[in-house]
Amino acid sequence: MAQITHELDGMRAERRVRARVKAIRAAVPVPAPFAPPGRVALALLLTVASGLVWSLATAAARAEDHAVVFAGGMMDHAKFGYLGGTIALPGSALGRGFAIRGAAFVGDYSYKGGAGQHVDANFSGGEISGLYQLSGGWGWMNVGPGIRYTDTSLAPSDPSNRRHGRQGELIISADGARLLAPWRFDWYGAYGTRLSDYQVRASLTHDLGPVVRAGLETSFEGDPTYDLQRVGPYAAIRLGDKSELQVSVGVSGQTGRGTGAYLRTGVHHSF
């Protein structure tokens, strides 16, 4: 973002900062797993419930321009997708005050269980968090506690997998961005208290013009039983003042699985 050098440029820069602050980076990365046939009803229920809640929320907030919806997915050792939204509470706005963020996710992965047995894992679930938001010309930050529910099925059954079955846990998450025109540093982190699982992602990008910024992204996730790292080029493309498409392609490596390629995509739109 260009420095404010005179009144006209200042107005344009201010609109860009506000648009970016409104489009809070709220993507929810989760470790592994797509509902199997036995879990389709749960996945559909979560998706429909999430859609209804956020449709009502965004409809109520649209006149005040205080909501954002987001969706995305990841493909590497596991495959998953997510859909969610954030809405500012009364008296607050995106980037300032209190907000609620919710998301539903679904995915699958496979691994070698005991005695080298091939196991297919499928999961679906959702989470909801309360956030406190700060923002300004420097960027923005969101932090708060939440609850995550996940239903994971294994075929064949593997009791040694700590993620099998229906589980709920408290989570703590934080995300934000630092604007250092023409550079931008984004970050996200979350920790689950039951499984001691963590997700961390960071990116550094440079403006290539009014529409595109590009750079490098890296992420780490895991729990006491595995570690996964990713690194690769990253690009974000503005689709108007209130929307952005994000794409990252690179190399991933997981304990016991070696290295491979990954693809991450995301999109968000504010109201």
C-alpha positions in Angstrom: 0.0 0.0 0.0 1.4 3.4 -1.0 2.3 5.9 1.6 -0.1 8.9 2.0 1.5 11.7 0.1 -1.5 14.0 -0.5 -5.2 14.1 0.1 -6.4 12.0 -2.9 -3.8 9.3 -2.4 -4.7 9.3 1.3 -8.3 8.7 0.6 -7.5 5.8 -1.8 -5.0 4.3 0.7 -7.5 4.5 3.5 -10.1 2.7 1.5 -7.6 -0.1 0.8 -6.7 -0.4 4.5 -10.3 -0.5 5.5 -11.1 -3.2 2.9 -8.2 -5.3 4.1 -9.1 -4.9 7.7 -12.7 -5.9 7.0 -11.5 -9.0 5.1 -10.0 -10.5 8.3 -7.9 -13.5 7.6 -10.1 -16.1 9.3 -9.3 -19.3 7.5 -9.4 -22.3 9.8 -6.7 -24.8 9.1 -7.4 -28.2 10.7 -5.2 -31.3 10.7 -6.5 -34.1 8.6 -9.9 -35.6 7.4 -14.4 -36.0 4.2 -17.2 -37.7 5.8 -17.5 -41.4 5.1 -20.9 -42.9 4.2 -21.6 -43.4 7.9 -21.0 -39.7 8.7 -22.7 -38.1 5.7 -25.7 -37.1 7.8 -23.5 -35.4 10.4 -21.6 -33.5 7.7 -24.8 -32.4 6.0 -26.2 -31.3 9.3 -23.1 -29.2 10.1 -23.0 -27.7 6.7 -26.7 -26.8 6.7 -26.6 -25.4 10.2 -23.5 -23.4 9.5 -25.1 -22.0 6.3 -28.3 -21.1 8.0 -26.5 -19.4 10.9 -24.2 -17.4 8.7 -26.9 -16.5 6.2 -29.0 -15.0 9.0 -26.0 -13.3 10.5 -24.7 -11.7 7.3 -28.2 -10.7 6.3 -28.6 -8.9 9.6 -25.2 -7.3 9.4 -25.1 -6.4 5.7 -26.5 -2.9 6.2 -23.6 -2.2 8.7 -21.0 -4.0 6.6 -19.8 -6.0 9.7 -19.4 -9.6 8.4 -17.1 -11.7 6.3 -17.5 -15.2 4.8 -14.6 -17.5 3.9 -14.0 -20.9 2.3 -11.0 -22.9 1.2 -9.2 -26.2 1.2 -5.9 -28.1 1.3 -4.5 -31.1 -0.6 -1.3 -32.9 0.5 -1.0 -35.9 2.8 -4.6 -35.2 3.7 -7.5 -33.5 1.9 -10.0 -31.1 3.6 -12.2 -28.2 2.9 -13.9 -25.6 5.1 -16.6 -23.0 5.0 -17.3 -20.3 7.6 -17.8 -16.7 8.6 -17.2 -14.0 11.1 -19.7 -11.5 12.4 -19.0 -8.5 14.6 -21.2 -8.2 17.7 -23.5 -5.2 18.3 -21.4 -2.1 19.1 -18.4 -3.6 17.3 -17.1 -3.8 13.7 -14.8 -6.1 11.8 -11.3 -5.1 13.1 -12.6 -3.5 16.2 -14.2 -4.9 19.3 -15.9 -8.3 19.7 -16.9 -10.9 17.1 -17.9 -14.5 16.7 -16.2 -16.8 14.1 -17.6 -20.2 13.1 -16.7 -22.8 10.5 -17.5 -26.3 9.4 -14.9 -28.6 7.9 -14.7 -32.1 6.2 -11.9 -34.2 4.9 -10.0 -37.5 4.7 -6.6 -39.1 5.0 -5.0 -42.5 5.2 -2.0 -44.0 7.0 -0.3 -47.3 8.0 -1.6 -48.6 11.3 -0.3 -51.4 13.5 1.4 -54.2 11.6 1.5 -52.1 8.5 -2.3 -52.2 8.1 -3.8 -49.6 5.7 -6.3 -47.3 7.5 -8.7 -44.8 5.9 -9.7 -41.9 8.1 -12.6 -39.6 7.4 -13.7 -36.7 9.5 -16.2 -33.8 9.7 -16.8 -31.2 12.4 -17.1 -27.6 13.2 -15.8 -24.9 15.6 -16.9 -21.6 17.0 -14.8 -18.9 18.7 -15.3 -15.6 20.4 -12.8 -13.0 19.2 -11.5 -9.7 20.4 -10.2 -7.6 17.5 -7.7 -4.7 17.1 -6.9 -2.8 14.0 -5.3 0.4 12.6 -3.0 1.6 10.0 -0.4 -0.9 11.3 -2.7 -3.9 10.4 -4.9 -6.0 12.6 -5.1 -8.8 15.2 -7.8 -11.2 16.5 -7.5 -13.4 19.5 -9.9 -15.5 21.6 -11.1 -18.9 22.9 -13.4 -21.4 21.2 -14.8 -24.9 21.0 -14.0 -27.5 18.3 -16.0 -30.7 17.6 -14.7 -33.4 15.4 -16.1 -36.8 14.4 -13.5 -39.2 12.9 -14.2 -42.7 11.6 -11.5 -45.2 10.8 -11.7 -48.2 8.4 -10.7 -50.6 9.7 -10.9 -49.5 13.4 -7.7 -48.4 15.0 -8.1 -47.7 18.8 -4.6 -46.4 19.0 -5.5 -43.4 16.9 -6.1 -40.6 19.4 -8.5 -38.8 17.0 -11.0 -41.6 16.4 -14.6 -41.1 17.4 -16.5 -38.0 18.5 -14.4 -35.5 20.4 -14.7 -31.9 21.6 -12.0 -29.6 22.9 -11.3 -26.1 23.9 -9.1 -24.1 21.5 -7.2 -20.9 21.6 -6.6 -19.0 18.3 -4.9 -15.8 17.2 -4.3 -14.3 13.8 -3.4 -11.0 12.3 -1.4 -9.0 9.8 1.3 -6.3 9.9 1.3 -3.8 7.1 4.7 -2.4 6.2 4.0 -1.0 2.7 4.8 -2.4 0.2 5.4 -5.5 2.4 2.8 -7.4 4.4 3.2 -10.1 7.1 0.3 -12.4 7.9 0.1 -15.0 10.6 -2.3 -17.5 12.2 -2.0 -19.9 15.2 -4.3 -22.2 17.1 -3.9 -24.7 19.9 -6.3 -27.5 21.0 -6.2 -28.3 24.7 -7.4 -31.9 24.6 -5.1 -33.4 21.9 -2.4 -30.8 22.3 -2.6 -30.2 18.6 -1.3 -27.0 17.0 -1.5 -25.2 13.7 0.8 -22.2 12.7 0.9 -20.4 9.4 2.8 -17.3 8.3 3.3 -15.5 5.0 5.4 -12.5 3.8 4.2 -10.8 0.6 5.1 -7.8 -1.5 2.6 -5.7 -3.4 3.0 -6.2 -7.2 0.4 -3.6 -8.0 -3.1 -2.7 -6.8 -4.5 -6.2 -7.5 -1.8 -8.8 -6.7 0.6 -9.4 -3.8 3.0 -12.4 -3.8 5.6 -13.9 -1.6 6.4 -17.0 0.5 4.2 -19.0 2.9 5.1 -21.6 5.5 3.1 -23.6 8.0 3.5 -26.1 10.8 1.0 -28.4 12.4 0.9 -31.5 14.5 0.4 -33.1 17.9 2.5 -35.5 20.1 2.1 -38.2 17.4 3.1 -36.4 14.2 4.6 -33.2 12.7 3.9 -31.7 9.3 5.6 -28.7 7.6 4.8 -26.9 4.4 6.7 -24.1 2.5 6.0 -22.6 -0.9 5.2 -19.5 -3.0 2.0 -17.7 -2.2 -0.2 -15.2 -4.1 -3.2 -13.2 -3.1 -5.4 -11.6 -5.8 -8.0 -8.9 -5.0 -11.4 -9.6 -6.5 -12.7 -6.1 -5.8 -12.6 -4.0 -2.7 -14.1 -6.6 -0.5 -12.9 -10.0 -1.8 -9.6 -11.8 -2.1 -8.4 -15.1 -3.6 -5.4 -16.8 -2.1 -3.3 -19.7 -3.6 -0.2 -21.4 -2.3 1.6 -24.4 -3.9 4.8 -25.9 -2.5 6.5 -28.8 -0.7 5.2 -30.6 2.4 6.9 -33.1 4.7 5.4 -35.3 7.5 7.0 -37.5 10.0 7.2 -41.0 8.6 5.8 -40.1 5.2 8.6 -38.2 3.5 7.9 -35.2 1.3 5.3 -34.3 -1.3 3.5 -31.5 -2.9 0.6 -29.4 -1.4 -2.0 -27.0 -2.7 -3.9 -24.6 -0.5 -6.6 -22.2 -1.7 -8.8 -19.7 0.1 -11.3 -16.9 -0.6 -13.1 -14.4 1.5 -15.7 -11.7 1.0 -16.8 -9.0 3.5 -20.3 -7.5 3.7 
